[in-house]
Amino acid sequence: MKVVLQNLTKTFPGRLRGEAPTTPANHLNFTIPDGKLVGLLGPSGCGKSTTLNLISGLLKPDSGRIFFGEDDVTDLPAERRGIGLVFQNYALYPHLTVLQNILFPLENLKGKDKMSKEAMLRRTDEVARLVQIETLMARRPAQLSGGQQQRVAIARALVKMPKILLLDEPLSNLDARLRLQTREELRRIQTETGITTIFVTHDQDEAMSISDEIILMKTGVIQQIGAPQTVYDDPENLFVAKFLGTPPINVFDGEVKDGGVYLGDDRILEAPELKCGRIIVGIRPEGFVPDENGCLRCTLERIEVMGRDRSVLCRNGACANRIRAIVPATKDVKMAGDTVRFSLMPDKVLLFDAQTEERIRV
């Protein structure tokens, strides 16, 4: 089921006297294709959960429209939209078994949607097998691990065969290893069911690893939409470039002069088409190549061994923060005193306007 948002806006009044209102959804326009898993990504307070609640029907927009396929669902209550919703805290009924928790949505169906007991049990068994909890059906939530509780919550959302599956930071309560395993399971489940899924997270690694597309937001405004690798390689602005990537991009104060881009006294890039003046230069950590004749000189602080790679920590006067360069463990880092030099991969060097922070493409 395709999801379309047209000019969707939601504003909340200030909570305290004199506090300005906030607009966590500010004229949002995007389309989520049928059968895709899309990540709504951004820092806390950017509006991603508000957007999910508008899609689900838990919140009513101030303006704009929401379409599921060709149907306008803007004014439909949540229970009539055909959505499955998984919350951050799972919201399982502690006094019910796993089987009873999953059955609960089916037992509340009425009219033409009402199912026989046999059909409900058959559907519950199918969903339990899909999320691999069929051996846990007699347990109660307190007897389950965090990952198992998450699977029960997903099963409960899927058992109604929803048109849209909405996940609101469903992995944030899990430890790092379990979070990795569970997000792989989410991708598998979504692929097998083919249900259009919207996944809210502030964790860019999660969003990039399992999403077909990501929608990156900041203060209620969409910054960029696209395939994860495309957005990483070709960010529209500095915010996008800084938000995506682990370790984060290294940001320098640069200058365009004499047909080239300079970091301090080092000419790192030819750019005859650019106007002279100040710019912001971003260099991805993997874009540094140790080279004793390289164009960029830095003062080495230390080298951290990370098995497959090494992290070279250094300083440069054009960068306010410590620079982190990721190089293969097999690559020698030669020094002259405490100075290390790098060549730069051109496609890992990104230029931004110093005033607007919008991308400058060379």
Buried (B, 14 or more C-beta within 10 A) or exposed (E): BBBBBBEBBBBEEEEEEEEEEBBBBBBBEBBBEEBBBBBBBBBEBBBBBBBBBBBBBBBEBEEBBBBBEEEEBBEBEBEEBBBBBBBBEBEBEEEBBBBBBBBBBBEEEEEEEEEEEEEBBEBBBEBBEBBBBBEBBEBBBEEBEBBBBBBBBBBBBBBBEBBBBBBBBBBBBBEEEBBBEBBEBBBBBBEEBEBBBBBBBBBBBBBBBBBBBBBBBBBBBBBBBBEBEEBBBBBBBBBBBBBBBEEBBBBBBBBBEEEBBBBBEBBBBEBEEBEEEEBBBBBBBBBBBBBBEBBBBBBBBEBEEEEEBBBBBBBBBBBEEEBBBBBEEEEEBEEEEEEBBBBBEEEBBBBBBBEEBEBBEE
